[in-house]
Amino acid sequence: TKHVSPRYPSAARNEGRQGTVVLEATINPSGCIRGVEVLTGSDPDLEGEALRAVTQWRYTPTLLNGVPVPVIMRITVNFHLR
């Protein structure tokens, strides 16, 4: 499993924008993310950064009876200032 952390968009950080982005992604049989879409999000900058990061994620393939299969999952990305 490989996860690329999303970067906080500088415009959003400077303006104090925070939020949560929920994505639905298909993980193909080789463990690569395909077909990502935003289910919920209220800020285009945060949505774009969540998509950029998540499309680079890689997973160990899911096996069904020993055969790699595609999986659909929801991914939540939180953007909160400290």
C-alpha positions, 0 to 999 in steps of 0.5 A: 500500500502506498499513500501520497499525502495531499498538500494543503492548497496555499490559497485555501490555507491563506484564506483559512478554508477547511473541509472534508472531501469524500471520494469514490474510487475503483481500485483495479485488480493490480491495485491502482486507483481508477475512476475517482469521483467526488461524492461530497466536498464544498471547496474546488481547491480542496477537491482538486488536491484530494483527487491529485493525491488519491489518484497516486495511491496504490493498494495490495490487490484484493483477492477473491478465490485467489484471483485479483478483483476490482474494488469500489471504495469511499475515501475521506480526505480531511483538510484542517488547519492547526 
